[in-house]
Amino acid sequence: MVTGPPIVHTAAGPVRGFWREEFGRPSAAFLGIPFAQPPVDDLRFAAPVAPEPWSEIRDATRYGATALRHDPGGTLIPEPAIAGDSTLNVNVFTPDPAGSLPVLVWIHGGGYTEGSPSSPWYDGRAFNRDGVVTVSLSYRLGFDGFGWIDGAPHNRGVRDWLAGLAWVRQNIAAFGGDPERVTIAGQSAGGGAVLTLLGMPGAQYLFRSAFAVSAALADVPADAARARGERLAALAGVSADAASLRCVPEDHLHELQRRAQSAKRGIGALTDLLEHGLPWGPMVDGELLRMPTLDSLREGVGSDKPLLLGAADDEFTMIAETEQAKLRLIPPAVLLRPFLRDRDVRRAYLDANAEQRAKGTAAVIGRYVSDHIFRALVPAAAEARSRGAADTWAYRFSWVSPVKGWACHCLDVPFWFDALDLERVRGLAGDAPPPSLADDMHAAAVRFVTESDPGWPAWRTQPGTTRVFGGRSAPGADPEITETAYDSVLALL
């Protein structure tokens, strides 16, 4: 019988969490534990610094401050913004603080500018039920985390990931986790973080395997990052150096960040994204990130780490759909011409997406954006790793939301976490999302974390093999395995 609050001694000092009962079993949660000092004052725009040690028991029963400072509104995942300076923290959920269990470390998404590790969707309760310790970690966002600043270390957000993972390696055994069995995982920008870390030689000792959900790579070129940083500083009326930018209030800097990245909206913002990529995110600085991530994977970095990755069918179609009235009279081939210049390739792409073409130009453009940013990355990463020692497994999420009308961005997250009963899931997945699909997806994730194999043939042994979740298979049929799931994106590679 569990008595008294759980207390764990970390390298910096003791923390007190709380017990809860989920699925009829006890587990412990420890929230808001700092892995670095607050990045304020002289530490603003600095590399993360280890926290000052403490001797008194520290309360860890509430989520810590977040780098997200405002509710962005309209986001699909509930991700609360929590005020405070100590934004570099971790949340640990464990079924047994005395155990030695596999560990899942979750890195949240949000385009590298938004998101929060404090979402109820990222609570590790179902993974705890299945014997997996779960950690969610925070990092600096937008310009604070990724902007180019003269005299400041580049890729501060990446350095935050590294510092958080180093904290896990040093401390997770005290929470019942095995530091030699750590899987890094994340969705969207968090999935991009996973692949970025997988391609970093200096990060390899921090994890055993990688799980990238709808990964969005940034790989911002250094010259583009510098130009954008100088533009933001000019908008602020200061020099583009750390000392000058520290004088700019945080709220004002966030406002200028949006102005510095792009003034376009709607379909213009989508085409800007296709042409120039994500405005903020990991920068190829030649030091921490020596080269673009796929090039690093082709060189064999991370080739000994098992990788599971995939994407939803229509990640960004909802965004294009908002411009449907403007797009309905424009043939899709006309809008695709600047991006697929070869006529035969363009025609082949439209033929492969005949179902979207029948729904109109917005559906085609939405699929193309989804392919370009998310889906094309799946076969590209799998092929880049084809000569490595460890396997790569691909999946495709095809279940269509009855609310949104698409297998859209973020829809798969509550299925992976087996969290269909949580807040705001109905608004995204409807009143009756299939629990059998959550069972299948969550089981695959657990098996990957515990056994480094999600349960279907690897890409290397059967090239192109992909597990389709939520396809058109009849209820009770064998899981749908296909070798053609990503054929329509091959023209993009």
Order of alpha helices (4+ residues) and beta strands (2+ residues): beta-beta-beta-beta-beta-beta-beta-alpha-beta-alpha-alpha-beta-alpha-beta-beta-alpha-alpha-alpha-alpha-beta-alpha-beta-alpha-alpha-alpha-alpha-alpha-alpha-alpha-beta-alpha-alpha-alpha-beta-beta
